[in-house]
Amino acid sequence: MSMPARTASGITRYSTVAIILHWLIALGILTLIAMGLVMDHLHLDPIRVFQLYQLHKSIGISMMFLILLRIGWRLSHRAPPLPNEMPQGEKIAAHLAHLALYSLQVLLPLSGWAMVSVSVLGIPTVLFGTVPWPDLPVFSTLPDKAPVEAILKLLHHWASWGLLALILLHVAASLRHQFVLHDHVLRQMLPPFCMLSITRKKRENP
């Protein structure tokens, strides 16, 4: 397993690949959540809803591949350690929160894919209007799809809210580390240009 990189100042950081995947997935997930809220709560033209629904599916499937790649990368590359002074209970809570984040990130695209596959409408999925995407075989051949679709809709709905709650908790914890505890946890995952900005400000305001 590869070890985390270390900067000249001694801070251990996630690898460049992990950082890129993290922020791409974060942007994709927030986009999907926003689209889901729009589709559920705004009264749009049916054509617009259909277009958003297709785009939502396309981005969701794309995120599924990025999430699986991120998990594979994480399993083969050791994460930077948490601060030594961090209480053991907080370390355990942080690891459990990360596990929950990964679990929901896998569950959401899979449940969405299953929901589309069992839909009584039978609308085909074409990723970004170009690549045909198959239904899940077992779900697409069920004789009574309606009750299964209803359960999957509930699962997808509440998993989305759960993921959003965990993201807000994750952001709050990161900001606490940066502005209250003043440790290096947030900087481990910041893109290089953000690190340069922080370093510049520290030099200007020692």
C-alpha positions in Angstrom: 0.0 0.0 0.0 1.4 3.4 -1.0 2.2 5.9 1.8 0.8 9.4 1.8 2.9 12.2 0.3 4.6 14.7 2.6 5.1 18.4 1.9 8.2 20.4 2.6 6.5 21.8 5.7 6.0 18.2 7.0 2.2 18.0 6.3 1.1 14.6 5.0 -1.4 14.9 2.2 -3.6 12.7 0.1 -2.3 11.8 -3.4 -3.1 14.1 -6.3 -5.4 11.4 -7.8 -7.3 11.1 -4.5 -7.7 14.9 -4.3 -9.0 15.2 -7.9 -11.4 12.3 -7.4 -12.6 13.7 -4.1 -13.5 17.2 -5.5 -15.0 15.8 -8.7 -17.2 13.5 -6.8 -18.2 16.2 -4.3 -19.2 18.5 -7.2 -21.1 15.7 -8.9 -23.0 14.7 -5.8 -24.0 18.3 -4.9 -25.2 18.7 -8.5 -27.2 15.6 -8.3 -28.8 16.6 -5.0 -29.7 20.0 -6.4 -31.2 18.5 -9.5 -33.2 16.0 -7.4 -34.6 18.9 -5.3 -35.5 20.8 -8.4 -37.3 17.8 -10.0 -39.2 17.0 -6.8 -40.3 20.5 -5.7 -40.5 22.8 -8.7 -43.4 22.6 -11.1 -41.5 22.4 -14.4 -42.6 21.7 -17.9 -42.8 17.9 -18.5 -40.2 18.1 -21.3 -37.8 19.9 -18.9 -38.4 17.4 -16.2 -37.7 14.6 -18.6 -34.4 16.3 -19.7 -33.3 16.8 -16.1 -34.2 13.2 -15.3 -32.0 11.9 -18.1 -29.2 14.2 -17.2 -29.5 13.2 -13.5 -29.2 9.5 -14.6 -26.2 10.3 -16.8 -24.3 12.1 -14.0 -25.3 9.5 -11.5 -23.9 6.6 -13.5 -20.7 8.7 -14.1 -20.4 9.3 -10.4 -20.8 5.6 -9.7 -17.7 4.8 -11.8 -15.7 7.7 -10.1 -16.8 6.5 -6.6 -15.7 2.9 -7.4 -12.4 4.2 -8.7 -12.0 6.4 -5.5 -12.6 3.4 -3.3 -10.2 1.2 -5.2 -7.6 4.0 -5.0 -8.2 4.4 -1.3 -7.8 0.7 -0.7 -4.4 0.7 -2.4 -3.1 4.1 -1.0 -2.9 4.8 2.7 -4.7 7.9 4.0 -2.8 10.5 5.9 -3.0 10.0 9.7 -5.2 12.0 11.9 -3.5 14.3 14.4 -1.9 12.5 17.3 -3.6 14.9 19.8 -7.1 14.0 18.4 -9.1 12.0 21.0 -9.5 8.4 20.2 -13.3 8.7 20.3 -13.2 11.4 17.6 -10.9 9.3 15.5 -13.4 6.4 15.6 -16.3 8.8 14.8 -14.3 10.2 11.8 -13.6 6.7 10.5 -17.3 5.7 10.9 -18.4 8.9 9.2 -16.1 8.2 6.2 -17.4 4.6 6.0 -21.0 5.9 6.0 -20.1 8.4 3.3 -18.6 5.7 1.1 -21.5 3.4 1.7 -24.2 5.9 0.7 -22.2 7.0 -2.3 -22.3 3.4 -3.5 -25.9 2.9 -2.5 -27.4 5.9 -4.2 -26.3 5.2 -7.8 -27.1 1.5 -7.4 -30.6 2.3 -6.0 -31.1 4.8 -8.7 -30.1 2.3 -11.4 -32.3 -0.3 -9.9 -35.2 2.2 -9.7 -34.9 3.0 -13.4 -34.6 -0.7 -14.2 -37.9 -1.5 -12.5 -39.8 1.5 -13.6 -43.2 0.8 -14.9 -42.7 3.5 -17.5 -39.8 1.6 -19.1 -38.0 4.7 -20.3 -34.5 3.7 -21.7 -31.4 5.3 -20.3 -29.1 7.0 -22.8 -26.1 8.5 -21.1 -25.7 12.2 -22.1 -27.9 11.4 -25.1 -25.3 9.2 -26.7 -24.5 5.9 -24.9 -27.3 3.4 -24.3 -27.2 2.1 -20.7 -28.8 -1.3 -19.9 -31.3 -2.0 -17.1 -30.3 -4.4 -14.2 -31.5 -7.8 -15.5 -33.2 -9.0 -12.4 -35.2 -5.8 -11.8 -36.2 -5.3 -15.4 -37.8 -8.7 -15.6 -39.9 -8.6 -12.4 -43.6 -9.4 -13.0 -44.9 -6.8 -10.5 -42.7 -3.8 -10.7 -44.8 -1.1 -9.1 -44.3 -2.0 -5.3 -40.6 -2.6 -5.9 -40.2 0.8 -7.6 -42.0 2.5 -4.7 -39.6 0.9 -2.2 -36.6 1.9 -4.2 -37.9 5.5 -4.6 -38.1 5.7 -0.8 -34.7 4.2 -0.4 -33.2 6.6 -2.9 -35.0 9.6 -1.4 -33.9 9.1 2.2 -30.4 7.9 1.3 -30.0 11.3 -0.6 -31.1 13.2 2.5 -28.8 11.0 4.7 -25.9 11.7 2.4 -26.6 15.4 2.4 -26.6 15.4 6.2 -23.3 13.5 6.3 -21.8 16.0 3.8 -22.8 18.9 6.0 -21.4 17.2 9.0 -18.2 16.4 7.1 -17.8 20.1 6.0 -18.5 21.3 9.6 -15.9 19.0 11.0 -13.3 20.1 8.4 -13.9 23.7 9.2 -13.6 23.0 12.9 -10.2 21.4 12.3 -9.1 24.4 10.2 -10.5 27.4 12.2 -10.9 26.0 15.8 -8.4 23.3 16.3 -5.9 24.8 13.8 -4.5 21.5 12.7 -3.7 20.1 9.2 -6.7 17.9 8.5 -8.4 20.1 6.0 -5.1 20.9 4.2 -4.6 17.2 3.6 -7.3 17.3 0.9 -7.1 20.9 -0.4 -6.1 21.3 -4.1 -2.5 22.7 -4.5 -3.7 26.2 -5.4 -5.6 26.4 -2.1 -2.5 25.3 -0.3 -0.4 28.1 -2.0 -3.0 30.6 -1.0 -2.9 29.5 2.7 0.9 29.5 2.7 0.9 33.0 1.2 -1.5 34.4 3.8 0.6 32.8 6.6 3.7 34.6 5.3 1.8 37.9 5.1 0.3 37.5 8.5 2.7 35.5 10.6 
